[in-house]
Amino acid sequence: MQIFKRQALAPKNSRSSSLNQLPSPVRVLVTAWLLFGCLGSIWSFASPLMSVPDEPAHAIKAAAVARGQFSGSSSGIQGEPLTVNVPGYIAHLGEYSCFAQKSDVTPDCSQQIDAGDRTWIPAKTSAGNYNPVYYAIVGLGSRGLSGEPAIYAMRLINTWLVSFFLASIFCAAASLRRFQRPVIAGAIALTPSVFFLTGAINPNALEIAASGAVFMSLCAILEQSARKTKISSLLLVIFALAGALLAHTRPLSLLWLAIAALSAMLCHSAPALFRALRDRRAQAAVLAVGLSCSFALWWVVSAKSFESLLAGSESIPADVAAVEMVDKTVAFMAQYVGVLGWLDTQPPVAATYAWVLGFGAMLLLAYTSRPVRGRWAMVLLTLTVLVIPVVLQASSSEQLGWIWQGRYALAMVVTMILAAGVTVRFRPYKVTPWGSSLLRWSIVLAILAHTYVFLEGMRRYTLGIQDHVNWTEMFEPLWQPPGTWQGLTAMYLLVLAVSGLCLHRWLTIRPSAPRPAAADRQPRQDGY
């Protein structure tokens, strides 16, 4: 009879063990890539063409590079855009942003892009002497296509490229021994602004995703090295790809790469770093990133990439610009969350407060966590976010005027929140009924906040932001995106809901694993 009872219970125990099994990093990578790719694709169709800051300049540069023009001809005057030769429908893209910086004007003011205009003509672009690597990838969408399909193809290439590195952040987090809080930090760090930029032709989104992937993959590599386990080849590939591409996104990206890598090293011990560098595969990854950085640095210097910065409306004394930047430090939070269009559409206040709460909670936990080693990375990244924008703006204000935008520092803001998650990962994490409920409702609120920002964008483009509340008038829109704003909103909400369900399931798994050894429970003794 006792034998019969054991046999009857066996299938149930086997099923429970299967349910409690943690997803593999590869499975996390593929799932997150699909979900983030869908979110970015929806944004690429929801945002009117040329509705993202500097998108015409980046689209012209991408089309030119795809046709073999790696740099444009310059007039020699600082702030003057460079000239390249592209098909006519690409050259005239700047004329289709009649609604830019006019929140009460809808995109129906612009004419349809003439797909038949393929005559090669000169075009101006402020990105003319930027590194061509990113543009060579995105510009492939303009080959073999014309008109709006070509623009959407370039947007989608950017979307799925960026989404891979966003997914790599969670793949690397899944490789950590205590992954829960780094995963939560990743979910908080990916604001609506990140997905908005993901759906556009702009290297800013790749810079953000690659910076986060460099930091998180290097953290996972160093943790495995500290535990004296074999370093994952997948993590090394992610680090090499993210680091190599990050170096080529924007002129400032080399600095962001150095800070992201240094921050990851500050979270771990020197022996873990030296042990990792003895691995030949790690040496190859570092060599690949180093060679890529060398080429990127050569391009910045030889092509004079910083000389294509557009001048502002008027010169500003350096001391005045510095004080004004310090005063705007907190105000940039809105741009980190989701300022849409050409900085003409502010995110809803409720959504901004939601991320202020999330960012604040992660930073407070990080600065009060142990071991203390992780706090040094937080100090470095905090100073980067607060000080470097002030220095860069002040140093160029007398010549160029006001040039800084919050999205320029978003790569380091995202990395800072990820570092906070890595720093607090040793705090006890228990799956309790109350904790599961708290997590569930937090995810629901995050989904609503993301959707609210998306709907605000749809209201701005379908009707324009008017002096009166016009939400109900959206059912009689002046402009509609492909698939209608109703259809895109429904799809966006659905993908967010699936993402939230996967996140909740992942963070509430009670893995049926053996009790960790004493050395594993004492992070100070194993070097990280």
Sequence and secondary structure as in RCSB ss.txt:
>XXXX:A:sequence
MQIFKRQALAPKNSRSSSLNQLPSPVRVLVTAWLLFGCLGSIWSFASPLMSVPDEPAHAIKAAAVARGQFSGSSS
GIQGEPLTVNVPGYIAHLGEYSCFAQKSDVTPDCSQQIDAGDRTWIPAKTSAGNYNPVYYAIVGLGSRGLSGEPA
IYAMRLINTWLVSFFLASIFCAAASLRRFQRPVIAGAIALTPSVFFLTGAINPNALEIAASGAVFMSLCAILEQS
ARKTKISSLLLVIFALAGALLAHTRPLSLLWLAIAALSAMLCHSAPALFRALRDRRAQAAVLAVGLSCSFALWWV
VSAKSFESLLAGSESIPADVAAVEMVDKTVAFMAQYVGVLGWLDTQPPVAATYAWVLGFGAMLLLAYTSRPVRGR
WAMVLLTLTVLVIPVVLQASSSEQLGWIWQGRYALAMVVTMILAAGVTVRFRPYKVTPWGSSLLRWSIVLAILAH
TYVFLEGMRRYTLGIQDHVNWTEMFEPLWQPPGTWQGLTAMYLLVLAVSGLCLHRWLTIRPSAPRPAAADRQPRQ
DGY
>XXXX:A:secstr
 HHHHHHHHHHHHHHHHHHT    HHHHHHHHHHHHHHHHHHHHHHS TT STTHHHHHHHHHHHHTT  S B  
S TT  EEEEEEHHHHTGGGG TTTT TT  GGGS    TT   EEEEEETTTTS HHHHHHHGGGGSS  SHHH
HHHHHHHHHHHHHHHHHHHHHHHHTSSS HHHHHHHHHH  HHHHHHHTSS HHHHHHHHHHHHHHHHHHHHHHH
HTT    HHHHHHHHHHHHHHTTTSTTHHHHHHHHHHHHHHTS HHHHHHHHTSHHHHHHHHHHHHHHHHHHHHH
HHHTGGGG    SS   HHHHHHHHHHTTTTTHHHHH  BTTTTB   HHHHHHHHHHHHHHHHHHHT SSTHHH
HHHHHHHHHHHHHHHHHHHHHHHHH     GGGGHHHHHHHHHHHHHHTTTS     HHHHHHHHHHHHHHHHHH
HHHHHHHHHHHHT   SS  GGGGGS S   TTHHHHHHHHHHHHHHHHHHHHHHHHT         TTTT TTT
TT 
